[in-house]
Amino acid sequence: MDTTKLSSKGQVVLPKSVRDAHGWAEGTEFIVEAHASGVLLTPKKLFPVVPAGQSFGRLQHHGEPKSLDEMNAGLRAAVRSRFKKA
């Protein structure tokens, strides 16, 4: 378990092992939430939350529409190729 200290300026340095494990680089912004037992840091989202109705249909598709079965097969193939055992 790593430890850290609070500086006189109220700063806390996250240990390198924690930053590396989460892929947090310099400049990562966090949402800070106070809880009874401590503090929760959550990285801010890169993009704002947008209602689904404002995002559906934004990407253009050229060609014949795919059936639900074809879309599901494509998703399964993408997941298999991304997570196949090396």
PyMOL Python script that loads the backbone (N, CA, C, O; Angstrom):
from pymol import cmd

cmd.read_pdbstr("""\
ATOM      1  N   MET A   1       0.843  -1.171   0.000  1.00  0.00           N
ATOM      2  CA  MET A   1       0.000   0.000   0.000  1.00  0.00           C
ATOM      3  C   MET A   1       0.892   1.238   0.000  1.00  0.00           C
ATOM      4  O   MET A   1       1.826   1.343   0.794  1.00  0.00           O
ATOM      5  N   ASP A   2       0.592   2.172  -0.899  1.00  0.00           N
ATOM      6  CA  ASP A   2       1.352   3.415  -0.974  1.00  0.00           C
ATOM      7  C   ASP A   2       0.774   4.447  -0.020  1.00  0.00           C
ATOM      8  O   ASP A   2      -0.413   4.409   0.303  1.00  0.00           O
ATOM      9  N   THR A   3       1.616   5.368   0.430  1.00  0.00           N
ATOM     10  CA  THR A   3       1.150   6.477   1.258  1.00  0.00           C
ATOM     11  C   THR A   3       1.614   7.781   0.636  1.00  0.00           C
ATOM     12  O   THR A   3       2.516   7.796  -0.201  1.00  0.00           O
ATOM     13  N   THR A   4       0.992   8.876   1.053  1.00  0.00           N
ATOM     14  CA  THR A   4       1.353  10.201   0.562  1.00  0.00           C
ATOM     15  C   THR A   4       1.054  11.200   1.670  1.00  0.00           C
ATOM     16  O   THR A   4       0.432  10.840   2.669  1.00  0.00           O
ATOM     17  N   LYS A   5       1.486  12.458   1.511  1.00  0.00           N
ATOM     18  CA  LYS A   5       1.266  13.492   2.519  1.00  0.00           C
ATOM     19  C   LYS A   5       0.537  14.667   1.905  1.00  0.00           C
ATOM     20  O   LYS A   5       0.615  14.905   0.700  1.00  0.00           O
ATOM     21  N   LEU A   6      -0.168  15.395   2.745  1.00  0.00           N
ATOM     22  CA  LEU A   6      -0.818  16.635   2.348  1.00  0.00           C
ATOM     23  C   LEU A   6       0.201  17.755   2.541  1.00  0.00           C
ATOM     24  O   LEU A   6       0.777  17.894   3.620  1.00  0.00           O
ATOM     25  N   SER A   7       0.424  18.559   1.488  1.00  0.00           N
ATOM     26  CA  SER A   7       1.397  19.646   1.582  1.00  0.00           C
ATOM     27  C   SER A   7       0.780  20.866   2.267  1.00  0.00           C
ATOM     28  O   SER A   7      -0.426  20.909   2.509  1.00  0.00           O
ATOM     29  N   SER A   8       1.617  21.851   2.574  1.00  0.00           N
ATOM     30  CA  SER A   8       1.128  23.084   3.194  1.00  0.00           C
ATOM     31  C   SER A   8       0.184  23.843   2.267  1.00  0.00           C
ATOM     32  O   SER A   8      -0.580  24.694   2.724  1.00  0.00           O
ATOM     33  N   LYS A   9       0.229  23.541   0.959  1.00  0.00           N
ATOM     34  CA  LYS A   9      -0.654  24.177  -0.023  1.00  0.00           C
ATOM     35  C   LYS A   9      -1.913  23.347  -0.269  1.00  0.00           C
ATOM     36  O   LYS A   9      -2.717  23.685  -1.138  1.00  0.00           O
ATOM     37  N   GLY A  10      -2.090  22.264   0.491  1.00  0.00           N
ATOM     38  CA  GLY A  10      -3.263  21.421   0.319  1.00  0.00           C
ATOM     39  C   GLY A  10      -3.145  20.455  -0.837  1.00  0.00           C
ATOM     40  O   GLY A  10      -4.158  19.936  -1.308  1.00  0.00           O
ATOM     41  N   GLN A  11      -1.943  20.199  -1.305  1.00  0.00           N
ATOM     42  CA  GLN A  11      -1.727  19.308  -2.446  1.00  0.00           C
ATOM     43  C   GLN A  11      -1.374  17.897  -1.977  1.00  0.00           C
ATOM     44  O   GLN A  11      -0.706  17.705  -0.961  1.00  0.00           O
ATOM     45  N   VAL A  12      -1.840  16.931  -2.742  1.00  0.00           N
ATOM     46  CA  VAL A  12      -1.533  15.523  -2.482  1.00  0.00           C
ATOM     47  C   VAL A  12      -0.944  14.952  -3.766  1.00  0.00           C
ATOM     48  O   VAL A  12      -1.499  15.142  -4.848  1.00  0.00           O
ATOM     49  N   VAL A  13       0.168  14.260  -3.644  1.00  0.00           N
ATOM     50  CA  VAL A  13       0.787  13.615  -4.802  1.00  0.00           C
ATOM     51  C   VAL A  13       0.311  12.175  -4.846  1.00  0.00           C
ATOM     52  O   VAL A  13       0.473  11.429  -3.880  1.00  0.00           O
ATOM     53  N   LEU A  14      -0.281  11.784  -5.977  1.00  0.00           N
ATOM     54  CA  LEU A  14      -0.683  10.390  -6.151  1.00  0.00           C
ATOM     55  C   LEU A  14       0.553   9.570  -6.507  1.00  0.00           C
ATOM     56  O   LEU A  14       1.306   9.954  -7.402  1.00  0.00           O
ATOM     57  N   PRO A  15       0.775   8.456  -5.830  1.00  0.00           N
ATOM     58  CA  PRO A  15       1.953   7.637  -6.121  1.00  0.00           C
ATOM     59  C   PRO A  15       1.993   7.208  -7.596  1.00  0.00           C
ATOM     60  O   PRO A  15       0.953   6.988  -8.218  1.00  0.00           O
ATOM     61  N   LYS A  16       3.189   7.094  -8.131  1.00  0.00           N
ATOM     62  CA  LYS A  16       3.383   6.737  -9.536  1.00  0.00           C
ATOM     63  C   LYS A  16       2.689   5.422  -9.872  1.00  0.00           C
ATOM     64  O   LYS A  16       2.111   5.284 -10.950  1.00  0.00           O
ATOM     65  N   SER A  17       2.742   4.461  -8.962  1.00  0.00           N
ATOM     66  CA  SER A  17       2.107   3.167  -9.238  1.00  0.00           C
ATOM     67  C   SER A  17       0.601   3.326  -9.458  1.00  0.00           C
ATOM     68  O   SER A  17       0.023   2.634 -10.296  1.00  0.00           O
ATOM     69  N   VAL A  18      -0.033   4.229  -8.715  1.00  0.00           N
ATOM     70  CA  VAL A  18      -1.470   4.467  -8.870  1.00  0.00           C
ATOM     71  C   VAL A  18      -1.733   5.190 -10.193  1.00  0.00           C
ATOM     72  O   VAL A  18      -2.649   4.823 -10.929  1.00  0.00           O
ATOM     73  N   ARG A  19      -0.930   6.218 -10.499  1.00  0.00           N
ATOM     74  CA  ARG A  19      -1.108   6.952 -11.765  1.00  0.00           C
ATOM     75  C   ARG A  19      -0.917   6.029 -12.958  1.00  0.00           C
ATOM     76  O   ARG A  19      -1.688   6.077 -13.916  1.00  0.00           O
ATOM     77  N   ASP A  20       0.098   5.196 -12.902  1.00  0.00           N
ATOM     78  CA  ASP A  20       0.368   4.274 -14.014  1.00  0.00           C
ATOM     79  C   ASP A  20      -0.744   3.235 -14.166  1.00  0.00           C
ATOM     80  O   ASP A  20      -1.142   2.904 -15.283  1.00  0.00           O
ATOM     81  N   ALA A  21      -1.239   2.728 -13.047  1.00  0.00           N
ATOM     82  CA  ALA A  21      -2.278   1.698 -13.093  1.00  0.00           C
ATOM     83  C   ALA A  21      -3.558   2.221 -13.746  1.00  0.00           C
ATOM     84  O   ALA A  21      -4.290   1.460 -14.379  1.00  0.00           O
ATOM     85  N   HIS A  22      -3.825   3.514 -13.591  1.00  0.00           N
ATOM     86  CA  HIS A  22      -5.044   4.103 -14.145  1.00  0.00           C
ATOM     87  C   HIS A  22      -4.805   4.883 -15.435  1.00  0.00           C
ATOM     88  O   HIS A  22      -5.758   5.352 -16.058  1.00  0.00           O
ATOM     89  N   GLY A  23      -3.551   5.027 -15.839  1.00  0.00           N
ATOM     90  CA  GLY A  23      -3.248   5.771 -17.057  1.00  0.00           C
ATOM     91  C   GLY A  23      -3.462   7.266 -16.897  1.00  0.00           C
ATOM     92  O   GLY A  23      -3.771   7.951 -17.872  1.00  0.00           O
ATOM     93  N   TRP A  24      -3.303   7.785 -15.679  1.00  0.00           N
ATOM     94  CA  TRP A  24      -3.489   9.209 -15.423  1.00  0.00           C
ATOM     95  C   TRP A  24      -2.191   9.953 -15.686  1.00  0.00           C
ATOM     96  O   TRP A  24      -1.179   9.710 -15.028  1.00  0.00           O
ATOM     97  N   ALA A  25      -2.229  10.851 -16.642  1.00  0.00           N
ATOM     98  CA  ALA A  25      -1.048  11.633 -17.000  1.00  0.00           C
ATOM     99  C   ALA A  25      -1.124  13.015 -16.339  1.00  0.00           C
ATOM    100  O   ALA A  25      -2.143  13.395 -15.764  1.00  0.00           O
ATOM    101  N   GLU A  26      -0.037  13.737 -16.439  1.00  0.00           N
ATOM    102  CA  GLU A  26      -0.005  15.114 -15.929  1.00  0.00           C
ATOM    103  C   GLU A  26      -1.153  15.915 -16.545  1.00  0.00           C
ATOM    104  O   GLU A  26      -1.395  15.828 -17.748  1.00  0.00           O
ATOM    105  N   GLY A  27      -1.847  16.679 -15.738  1.00  0.00           N
ATOM    106  CA  GLY A  27      -2.941  17.495 -16.235  1.00  0.00           C
ATOM    107  C   GLY A  27      -4.304  16.830 -16.144  1.00  0.00           C
ATOM    108  O   GLY A  27      -5.314  17.469 -16.438  1.00  0.00           O
ATOM    109  N   THR A  28      -4.362  15.554 -15.742  1.00  0.00           N
ATOM    110  CA  THR A  28      -5.651  14.885 -15.583  1.00  0.00           C
ATOM    111  C   THR A  28      -6.463  15.631 -14.534  1.00  0.00           C
ATOM    112  O   THR A  28      -5.959  15.918 -13.448  1.00  0.00           O
ATOM    113  N   GLU A  29      -7.714  15.946 -14.851  1.00  0.00           N
ATOM    114  CA  GLU A  29      -8.580  16.646 -13.908  1.00  0.00           C
ATOM    115  C   GLU A  29      -9.487  15.647 -13.201  1.00  0.00           C
ATOM    116  O   GLU A  29      -9.939  14.664 -13.788  1.00  0.00           O
ATOM    117  N   PHE A  30      -9.741  15.925 -11.917  1.00  0.00           N
ATOM    118  CA  PHE A  30     -10.546  15.027 -11.100  1.00  0.00           C
ATOM    119  C   PHE A  30     -11.732  15.754 -10.478  1.00  0.00           C
ATOM    120  O   PHE A  30     -11.672  16.949 -10.187  1.00  0.00           O
ATOM    121  N   ILE A  31     -12.799  15.009 -10.283  1.00  0.00           N
ATOM    122  CA  ILE A  31     -13.927  15.461  -9.479  1.00  0.00           C
ATOM    123  C   ILE A  31     -13.623  14.994  -8.064  1.00  0.00           C
ATOM    124  O   ILE A  31     -13.265  13.833  -7.862  1.00  0.00           O
ATOM    125  N   VAL A  32     -13.759  15.879  -7.081  1.00  0.00           N
ATOM    126  CA  VAL A  32     -13.441  15.562  -5.695  1.00  0.00           C
ATOM    127  C   VAL A  32     -14.742  15.488  -4.902  1.00  0.00           C
ATOM    128  O   VAL A  32     -15.523  16.440  -4.882  1.00  0.00           O
ATOM    129  N   GLU A  33     -14.968  14.341  -4.247  1.00  0.00           N
ATOM    130  CA  GLU A  33     -16.169  14.149  -3.440  1.00  0.00           C
ATOM    131  C   GLU A  33     -15.757  13.804  -2.011  1.00  0.00           C
ATOM    132  O   GLU A  33     -14.983  12.873  -1.788  1.00  0.00           O
ATOM    133  N   ALA A  34     -16.275  14.552  -1.059  1.00  0.00           N
ATOM    134  CA  ALA A  34     -16.008  14.267   0.353  1.00  0.00           C
ATOM    135  C   ALA A  34     -16.969  13.192   0.845  1.00  0.00           C
ATOM    136  O   ALA A  34     -18.170  13.254   0.586  1.00  0.00           O
ATOM    137  N   HIS A  35     -16.430  12.213   1.552  1.00  0.00           N
ATOM    138  CA  HIS A  35     -17.218  11.134   2.150  1.00  0.00           C
ATOM    139  C   HIS A  35     -16.848  11.044   3.619  1.00  0.00           C
ATOM    140  O   HIS A  35     -15.812  11.560   4.037  1.00  0.00           O
ATOM    141  N   ALA A  36     -17.677  10.402   4.388  1.00  0.00           N
ATOM    142  CA  ALA A  36     -17.434  10.291   5.827  1.00  0.00           C
ATOM    143  C   ALA A  36     -16.075   9.655   6.132  1.00  0.00           C
ATOM    144  O   ALA A  36     -15.416  10.027   7.103  1.00  0.00           O
ATOM    145  N   SER A  37     -15.661   8.702   5.304  1.00  0.00           N
ATOM    146  CA  SER A  37     -14.418   7.983   5.580  1.00  0.00           C
ATOM    147  C   SER A  37     -13.214   8.533   4.813  1.00  0.00           C
ATOM    148  O   SER A  37     -12.102   8.033   4.982  1.00  0.00           O
ATOM    149  N   GLY A  38     -13.414   9.550   3.978  1.00  0.00           N
ATOM    150  CA  GLY A  38     -12.288  10.092   3.224  1.00  0.00           C
ATOM    151  C   GLY A  38     -12.742  10.885   2.021  1.00  0.00           C
ATOM    152  O   GLY A  38     -13.778  11.550   2.048  1.00  0.00           O
ATOM    153  N   VAL A  39     -11.952  10.807   0.962  1.00  0.00           N
ATOM    154  CA  VAL A  39     -12.199  11.567  -0.257  1.00  0.00           C
ATOM    155  C   VAL A  39     -12.170  10.624  -1.446  1.00  0.00           C
ATOM    156  O   VAL A  39     -11.340   9.717  -1.511  1.00  0.00           O
ATOM    157  N   LEU A  40     -13.078  10.841  -2.385  1.00  0.00           N
ATOM    158  CA  LEU A  40     -13.104  10.052  -3.616  1.00  0.00           C
ATOM    159  C   LEU A  40     -12.700  10.953  -4.772  1.00  0.00           C
ATOM    160  O   LEU A  40     -13.308  12.002  -4.985  1.00  0.00           O
ATOM    161  N   LEU A  41     -11.679  10.554  -5.518  1.00  0.00           N
ATOM    162  CA  LEU A  41     -11.244  11.267  -6.725  1.00  0.00           C
ATOM    163  C   LEU A  41     -11.702  10.468  -7.932  1.00  0.00           C
ATOM    164  O   LEU A  41     -11.414   9.276  -8.042  1.00  0.00           O
ATOM    165  N   THR A  42     -12.415  11.122  -8.833  1.00  0.00           N
ATOM    166  CA  THR A  42     -12.884  10.485 -10.053  1.00  0.00           C
ATOM    167  C   THR A  42     -12.427  11.328 -11.229  1.00  0.00           C
ATOM    168  O   THR A  42     -12.696  12.529 -11.251  1.00  0.00           O
ATOM    169  N   PRO A  43     -11.737  10.737 -12.223  1.00  0.00           N
ATOM    170  CA  PRO A  43     -11.302  11.546 -13.360  1.00  0.00           C
ATOM    171  C   PRO A  43     -12.501  12.152 -14.090  1.00  0.00           C
ATOM    172  O   PRO A  43     -13.520  11.494 -14.302  1.00  0.00           O
ATOM    173  N   LYS A  44     -12.349  13.425 -14.469  1.00  0.00           N
ATOM    174  CA  LYS A  44     -13.412  14.078 -15.231  1.00  0.00           C
ATOM    175  C   LYS A  44     -13.525  13.431 -16.595  1.00  0.00           C
ATOM    176  O   LYS A  44     -12.532  12.974 -17.159  1.00  0.00           O
ATOM    177  N   LYS A  45     -14.727  13.395 -17.118  1.00  0.00           N
ATOM    178  CA  LYS A  45     -14.949  12.858 -18.458  1.00  0.00           C
ATOM    179  C   LYS A  45     -14.348  13.821 -19.477  1.00  0.00           C
ATOM    180  O   LYS A  45     -14.368  15.037 -19.287  1.00  0.00           O
ATOM    181  N   LEU A  46     -13.813  13.260 -20.564  1.00  0.00           N
ATOM    182  CA  LEU A  46     -13.230  14.096 -21.609  1.00  0.00           C
ATOM    183  C   LEU A  46     -14.291  14.862 -22.373  1.00  0.00           C
ATOM    184  O   LEU A  46     -14.036  15.946 -22.898  1.00  0.00           O
ATOM    185  N   PHE A  47     -15.475  14.293 -22.429  1.00  0.00           N
ATOM    186  CA  PHE A  47     -16.547  14.910 -23.197  1.00  0.00           C
ATOM    187  C   PHE A  47     -17.746  15.111 -22.277  1.00  0.00           C
ATOM    188  O   PHE A  47     -17.967  14.303 -21.375  1.00  0.00           O
ATOM    189  N   PRO A  48     -18.514  16.162 -22.484  1.00  0.00           N
ATOM    190  CA  PRO A  48     -19.690  16.371 -21.646  1.00  0.00           C
ATOM    191  C   PRO A  48     -20.745  15.302 -21.895  1.00  0.00           C
ATOM    192  O   PRO A  48     -20.816  14.723 -22.979  1.00  0.00           O
ATOM    193  N   VAL A  49     -21.553  15.050 -20.890  1.00  0.00           N
ATOM    194  CA  VAL A  49     -22.658  14.108 -21.030  1.00  0.00           C
ATOM    195  C   VAL A  49     -23.717  14.759 -21.916  1.00  0.00           C
ATOM    196  O   VAL A  49     -24.150  15.883 -21.661  1.00  0.00           O
ATOM    197  N   VAL A  50     -24.124  14.041 -22.955  1.00  0.00           N
ATOM    198  CA  VAL A  50     -25.099  14.560 -23.913  1.00  0.00           C
ATOM    199  C   VAL A  50     -26.296  13.619 -23.929  1.00  0.00           C
ATOM    200  O   VAL A  50     -26.120  12.401 -23.976  1.00  0.00           O
ATOM    201  N   PRO A  51     -27.511  14.163 -23.891  1.00  0.00           N
ATOM    202  CA  PRO A  51     -28.683  13.280 -23.984  1.00  0.00           C
ATOM    203  C   PRO A  51     -28.625  12.436 -25.256  1.00  0.00           C
ATOM    204  O   PRO A  51     -28.189  12.904 -26.307  1.00  0.00           O
ATOM    205  N   ALA A  52     -29.073  11.184 -25.142  1.00  0.00           N
ATOM    206  CA  ALA A  52     -28.977  10.253 -26.268  1.00  0.00           C
ATOM    207  C   ALA A  52     -29.633  10.804 -27.526  1.00  0.00           C
ATOM    208  O   ALA A  52     -29.128  10.585 -28.627  1.00  0.00           O
ATOM    209  N   GLY A  53     -30.738  11.509 -27.386  1.00  0.00           N
ATOM    210  CA  GLY A  53     -31.436  12.050 -28.550  1.00  0.00           C
ATOM    211  C   GLY A  53     -30.611  13.041 -29.345  1.00  0.00           C
ATOM    212  O   GLY A  53     -30.877  13.268 -30.525  1.00  0.00           O
ATOM    213  N   GLN A  54     -29.608  13.634 -28.706  1.00  0.00           N
ATOM    214  CA  GLN A  54     -28.753  14.594 -29.401  1.00  0.00           C
ATOM    215  C   GLN A  54     -27.560  13.933 -30.086  1.00  0.00           C
ATOM    216  O   GLN A  54     -26.853  14.579 -30.859  1.00  0.00           O
ATOM    217  N   SER A  55     -27.333  12.650 -29.806  1.00  0.00           N
ATOM    218  CA  SER A  55     -26.176  11.996 -30.403  1.00  0.00           C
ATOM    219  C   SER A  55     -26.535  10.912 -31.411  1.00  0.00           C
ATOM    220  O   SER A  55     -25.755  10.649 -32.327  1.00  0.00           O
ATOM    221  N   PHE A  56     -27.698  10.276 -31.266  1.00  0.00           N
ATOM    222  CA  PHE A  56     -28.082   9.232 -32.202  1.00  0.00           C
ATOM    223  C   PHE A  56     -28.224   9.800 -33.610  1.00  0.00           C
ATOM    224  O   PHE A  56     -28.769  10.888 -33.800  1.00  0.00           O
ATOM    225  N   GLY A  57     -27.731   9.055 -34.588  1.00  0.00           N
ATOM    226  CA  GLY A  57     -27.877   9.470 -35.977  1.00  0.00           C
ATOM    227  C   GLY A  57     -26.862  10.490 -36.434  1.00  0.00           C
ATOM    228  O   GLY A  57     -26.975  11.003 -37.548  1.00  0.00           O
ATOM    229  N   ARG A  58     -25.872  10.806 -35.615  1.00  0.00           N
ATOM    230  CA  ARG A  58     -24.873  11.810 -35.986  1.00  0.00           C
ATOM    231  C   ARG A  58     -23.837  11.257 -36.966  1.00  0.00           C
ATOM    232  O   ARG A  58     -23.307  11.999 -37.792  1.00  0.00           O
ATOM    233  N   LEU A  59     -23.553   9.971 -36.878  1.00  0.00           N
ATOM    234  CA  LEU A  59     -22.583   9.369 -37.787  1.00  0.00           C
ATOM    235  C   LEU A  59     -23.299   8.892 -39.042  1.00  0.00           C
ATOM    236  O   LEU A  59     -24.324   8.214 -38.968  1.00  0.00           O
ATOM    237  N   GLN A  60     -22.759   9.248 -40.170  1.00  0.00           N
ATOM    238  CA  GLN A  60     -23.370   8.875 -41.435  1.00  0.00           C
ATOM    239  C   GLN A  60     -22.930   7.473 -41.842  1.00  0.00           C
ATOM    240  O   GLN A  60     -21.770   7.102 -41.659  1.00  0.00           O
ATOM    241  N   HIS A  61     -23.844   6.709 -42.386  1.00  0.00           N
ATOM    242  CA  HIS A  61     -23.547   5.371 -42.890  1.00  0.00           C
ATOM    243  C   HIS A  61     -23.887   5.346 -44.377  1.00  0.00           C
ATOM    244  O   HIS A  61     -24.968   5.770 -44.787  1.00  0.00           O
ATOM    245  N   HIS A  62     -22.964   4.850 -45.165  1.00  0.00           N
ATOM    246  CA  HIS A  62     -23.197   4.737 -46.601  1.00  0.00           C
ATOM    247  C   HIS A  62     -23.315   3.265 -46.956  1.00  0.00           C
ATOM    248  O   HIS A  62     -22.498   2.457 -46.516  1.00  0.00           O
ATOM    249  N   GLY A  63     -24.288   2.915 -47.719  1.00  0.00           N
ATOM    250  CA  GLY A  63     -24.497   1.525 -48.100  1.00  0.00           C
ATOM    251  C   GLY A  63     -25.804   1.013 -47.532  1.00  0.00           C
ATOM    252  O   GLY A  63     -26.582   1.756 -46.934  1.00  0.00           O
ATOM    253  N   GLU A  64     -26.024  -0.274 -47.733  1.00  0.00           N
ATOM    254  CA  GLU A  64     -27.253  -0.898 -47.278  1.00  0.00           C
ATOM    255  C   GLU A  64     -27.275  -0.973 -45.749  1.00  0.00           C
ATOM    256  O   GLU A  64     -26.239  -1.219 -45.131  1.00  0.00           O
ATOM    257  N   PRO A  65     -28.433  -0.765 -45.138  1.00  0.00           N
ATOM    258  CA  PRO A  65     -28.520  -0.901 -43.680  1.00  0.00           C
ATOM    259  C   PRO A  65     -28.255  -2.341 -43.255  1.00  0.00           C
ATOM    260  O   PRO A  65     -28.566  -3.284 -43.983  1.00  0.00           O
ATOM    261  N   LYS A  66     -27.677  -2.495 -42.071  1.00  0.00           N
ATOM    262  CA  LYS A  66     -27.398  -3.825 -41.521  1.00  0.00           C
ATOM    263  C   LYS A  66     -28.575  -4.282 -40.677  1.00  0.00           C
ATOM    264  O   LYS A  66     -29.254  -3.467 -40.053  1.00  0.00           O
ATOM    265  N   SER A  67     -28.813  -5.580 -40.660  1.00  0.00           N
ATOM    266  CA  SER A  67     -29.856  -6.130 -39.808  1.00  0.00           C
ATOM    267  C   SER A  67     -29.327  -6.197 -38.376  1.00  0.00           C
ATOM    268  O   SER A  67     -28.124  -6.073 -38.150  1.00  0.00           O
ATOM    269  N   LEU A  68     -30.211  -6.392 -37.428  1.00  0.00           N
ATOM    270  CA  LEU A  68     -29.805  -6.514 -36.038  1.00  0.00           C
ATOM    271  C   LEU A  68     -28.867  -7.711 -35.853  1.00  0.00           C
ATOM    272  O   LEU A  68     -27.900  -7.626 -35.097  1.00  0.00           O
ATOM    273  N   ASP A  69     -29.143  -8.808 -36.529  1.00  0.00           N
ATOM    274  CA  ASP A  69     -28.276  -9.989 -36.444  1.00  0.00           C
ATOM    275  C   ASP A  69     -26.880  -9.682 -36.993  1.00  0.00           C
ATOM    276  O   ASP A  69     -25.882 -10.112 -36.415  1.00  0.00           O
ATOM    277  N   GLU A  70     -26.802  -8.935 -38.113  1.00  0.00           N
ATOM    278  CA  GLU A  70     -25.502  -8.572 -38.683  1.00  0.00           C
ATOM    279  C   GLU A  70     -24.728  -7.654 -37.742  1.00  0.00           C
ATOM    280  O   GLU A  70     -23.515  -7.801 -37.588  1.00  0.00           O
ATOM    281  N   MET A  71     -25.423  -6.711 -37.114  1.00  0.00           N
ATOM    282  CA  MET A  71     -24.749  -5.820 -36.161  1.00  0.00           C
ATOM    283  C   MET A  71     -24.240  -6.600 -34.958  1.00  0.00           C
ATOM    284  O   MET A  71     -23.110  -6.386 -34.517  1.00  0.00           O
ATOM    285  N   ASN A  72     -25.057  -7.501 -34.422  1.00  0.00           N
ATOM    286  CA  ASN A  72     -24.629  -8.313 -33.280  1.00  0.00           C
ATOM    287  C   ASN A  72     -23.435  -9.190 -33.635  1.00  0.00           C
ATOM    288  O   ASN A  72     -22.514  -9.341 -32.832  1.00  0.00           O
ATOM    289  N   ALA A  73     -23.446  -9.774 -34.842  1.00  0.00           N
ATOM    290  CA  ALA A  73     -22.314 -10.599 -35.283  1.00  0.00           C
ATOM    291  C   ALA A  73     -21.049  -9.753 -35.389  1.00  0.00           C
ATOM    292  O   ALA A  73     -19.971 -10.207 -35.006  1.00  0.00           O
ATOM    293  N   GLY A  74     -21.166  -8.547 -35.896  1.00  0.00           N
ATOM    294  CA  GLY A  74     -20.017  -7.651 -35.992  1.00  0.00           C
ATOM    295  C   GLY A  74     -19.460  -7.277 -34.629  1.00  0.00           C
ATOM    296  O   GLY A  74     -18.244  -7.230 -34.443  1.00  0.00           O
ATOM    297  N   LEU A  75     -20.345  -7.011 -33.676  1.00  0.00           N
ATOM    298  CA  LEU A  75     -19.902  -6.696 -32.317  1.00  0.00           C
ATOM    299  C   LEU A  75     -19.197  -7.881 -31.670  1.00  0.00           C
ATOM    300  O   LEU A  75     -18.154  -7.722 -31.036  1.00  0.00           O
ATOM    301  N   ARG A  76     -19.777  -9.078 -31.836  1.00  0.00           N
ATOM    302  CA  ARG A  76     -19.135 -10.271 -31.272  1.00  0.00           C
ATOM    303  C   ARG A  76     -17.747 -10.486 -31.865  1.00  0.00           C
ATOM    304  O   ARG A  76     -16.809 -10.825 -31.143  1.00  0.00           O
ATOM    305  N   ALA A  77     -17.610 -10.293 -33.175  1.00  0.00           N
ATOM    306  CA  ALA A  77     -16.310 -10.472 -33.820  1.00  0.00           C
ATOM    307  C   ALA A  77     -15.303  -9.431 -33.308  1.00  0.00           C
ATOM    308  O   ALA A  77     -14.137  -9.755 -33.085  1.00  0.00           O
ATOM    309  N   ALA A  78     -15.748  -8.202 -33.126  1.00  0.00           N
ATOM    310  CA  ALA A  78     -14.846  -7.155 -32.627  1.00  0.00           C
ATOM    311  C   ALA A  78     -14.397  -7.454 -31.199  1.00  0.00           C
ATOM    312  O   ALA A  78     -13.227  -7.263 -30.865  1.00  0.00           O
ATOM    313  N   VAL A  79     -15.310  -7.917 -30.360  1.00  0.00           N
ATOM    314  CA  VAL A  79     -14.956  -8.251 -28.968  1.00  0.00           C
ATOM    315  C   VAL A  79     -13.988  -9.424 -28.949  1.00  0.00           C
ATOM    316  O   VAL A  79     -13.003  -9.407 -28.210  1.00  0.00           O
ATOM    317  N   ARG A  80     -14.263 -10.452 -29.765  1.00  0.00           N
ATOM    318  CA  ARG A  80     -13.360 -11.618 -29.809  1.00  0.00           C
ATOM    319  C   ARG A  80     -11.955 -11.204 -30.244  1.00  0.00           C
ATOM    320  O   ARG A  80     -10.970 -11.653 -29.658  1.00  0.00           O
ATOM    321  N   SER A  81     -11.853 -10.351 -31.266  1.00  0.00           N
ATOM    322  CA  SER A  81     -10.518  -9.968 -31.750  1.00  0.00           C
ATOM    323  C   SER A  81      -9.804  -9.065 -30.756  1.00  0.00           C
ATOM    324  O   SER A  81      -8.580  -9.122 -30.646  1.00  0.00           O
ATOM    325  N   ARG A  82     -10.540  -8.240 -30.035  1.00  0.00           N
ATOM    326  CA  ARG A  82      -9.912  -7.334 -29.083  1.00  0.00           C
ATOM    327  C   ARG A  82      -9.448  -8.057 -27.833  1.00  0.00           C
ATOM    328  O   ARG A  82      -8.411  -7.710 -27.267  1.00  0.00           O
ATOM    329  N   PHE A  83     -10.204  -9.065 -27.393  1.00  0.00           N
ATOM    330  CA  PHE A  83      -9.897  -9.743 -26.135  1.00  0.00           C
ATOM    331  C   PHE A  83      -9.407 -11.169 -26.304  1.00  0.00           C
ATOM    332  O   PHE A  83      -9.458 -11.954 -25.358  1.00  0.00           O
ATOM    333  N   LYS A  84      -8.926 -11.522 -27.510  1.00  0.00           N
ATOM    334  CA  LYS A  84      -8.439 -12.880 -27.679  1.00  0.00           C
ATOM    335  C   LYS A  84      -7.172 -13.083 -26.866  1.00  0.00           C
ATOM    336  O   LYS A  84      -6.382 -12.160 -26.666  1.00  0.00           O
ATOM    337  N   LYS A  85      -7.001 -14.299 -26.407  1.00  0.00           N
ATOM    338  CA  LYS A  85      -5.828 -14.605 -25.594  1.00  0.00           C
ATOM    339  C   LYS A  85      -4.601 -14.638 -26.471  1.00  0.00           C
ATOM    340  O   LYS A  85      -4.612 -15.191 -27.571  1.00  0.00           O
ATOM    341  N   ALA A  86      -3.529 -14.029 -25.959  1.00  0.00           N
ATOM    342  CA  ALA A  86      -2.279 -13.965 -26.718  1.00  0.00           C
ATOM    343  C   ALA A  86      -1.494 -15.235 -26.575  1.00  0.00           C
ATOM    344  O   ALA A  86      -0.411 -15.360 -27.147  1.00  0.00           O
TER     345      ALA A  86
END
""", "prot")
cmd.dss("prot")
cmd.show_as("cartoon", "prot")
cmd.util.cbc("prot")
cmd.orient("prot")
